[in-house]
Amino acid sequence: MTDLIRLTAAEIAAKVASGELTAVEVTEAHLARIEAVDEKVHAFLHVDREGALAQARAVDEKRARGEELGPLAGVPLALKDIFTTKGIPTTVGSKILEGWIPPYDATLTQRLRDADVIVLGKTNMDEFAMGSSTENSAYGPTGNPWDLTRIPGGSGGGSAASLASFQAPLAIGTDTGGSIRQPAAVTGTVGVKPTYGAVSRYGMVAFSSSLDQGGPCARTVLDAALLHGVIAGHDPLDSTSIDAPVPAVVEAARNGSVQGMRVGVVKEFAGEGYQVGVMQRFEESVELLRELGAEVVEISCPSFDKALAAYYLIAPSECSSNLARFDAMRYGLRVGDDGTKSAEDVTALTRAEGFGAEVKRRIMLGTYALSSGYYDAYYGSAQKVRTLITRDFEKAFEQVDVLVSPTTPTTAFPIGERADDPMAMYLADLCTIPANLAGNAAMSLPCGLAPEDGLPVGLQIIAPAMADDRLYRVGAAVEAALTERWGHPLIEEAPSL
Ligand code: GLN
């Protein structure tokens, strides 16, 4: 392993800016790493070797001409295959979009390019971002670099695994119910779901539009902040995009502190189903926050118990509507178009073959929940629960600055263990879903390894909407203190591949 792939994004950007490294050298080192390990990990669905090198050359030429470089110039990144990339395949982990080449870049893709970030390729994911293990990808699972027989989380398992196996220092995920934070937790990386509306959804394939949020993935809190600063900001092409200044996340990450802050421990996120080692590391983190000068109190959010049930009505309902556009006429796959069948038949045949089991389950669930006669009982009730959860957060944030919890109830489980048990799979997002339902900002960062299995544990920090900077202030303080205590889980104790 060369040292180049162990550098943080902040270090790479500084070295490229000063001329100590070229963007081409950095890109080549990461491409070589992908070549060496991705056959085993399967983090990428598509590696854009030529495109990445061309972009790197352009950065080096820009520097040679003395032009101002973007804030993350020359830093390689792994992009979740849910964002459109002009001229580069975008599959969303689904057969239905196999072979589709988008004619345009998502706003996020464009912002990465404008910041001179090098896009290495597209990462594996659960089909249409539905899942917690990446096993629902139509293109085969991704392994967790800590133990390749275990899941890397989902839906953004490819992005998280690319970081944990040093194939990229930065990655992009999307989080509808936990798909950035849960993969971060189980791979020992940092993942942030920004405030809903902070990062444009234009060109991000829709799953559940009122919950979907793109965000940064990295190996350190500062790197996540640097990427957050690049991708967040108002976009007139997304009607739910927030038209307000982006919170000062980078400054917060550079000035980590919890001195005088009030931190709430969510009472409901403990008990049955939580792994002993996960709770142990979580409780140590809470103790650490106290030692670092935070005032810690217990907070009850009684409606959080119903969050999972509400989510699994709202997300499928929105997905049943969003996925109607995959009708075999507009994009990707078309099955049975032999001149003898009606358009309706071709649509039906294509959807039957193009969608996987979990996607079909959700479309059926959502269609049912939205149907007349059941709408009030299911979708309507779920929306009421959503309001109650938002109120729980509002009450909590009258008393504390941030909330904390474990990110996931368990560490990475074995591939196959929950594949045939959707209910067990859904439990992986027990602690992450409330923040999506309310639109808050939330982060997962590593807080050590579980003693019983030696696998990473994630600490979740939740902040009010538009207070994303608090995540970074607290996260950076925790990261610094934990690194001092037992070394950075990834940088010092890299999993062997
Ligand atoms: N695991 C959750 C689901 O399957 C969340 C997915 C996500 O955040 N995209 O819906």
Boltz pocket constraint, residues with backbone or C-beta under 6 A from the ligand:
constraints:
  - pocket:
      binder: B
      contacts: [[A, 128], [A, 129], [A, 130], [A, 131], [A, 132], [A, 154], [A, 155], [A, 174], [A, 175], [A, 176], [A, 177], [A, 178], [A, 179], [A, 180], [A, 207], [A, 315], [A, 425], [A, 429]]
      max_distance: 6.0
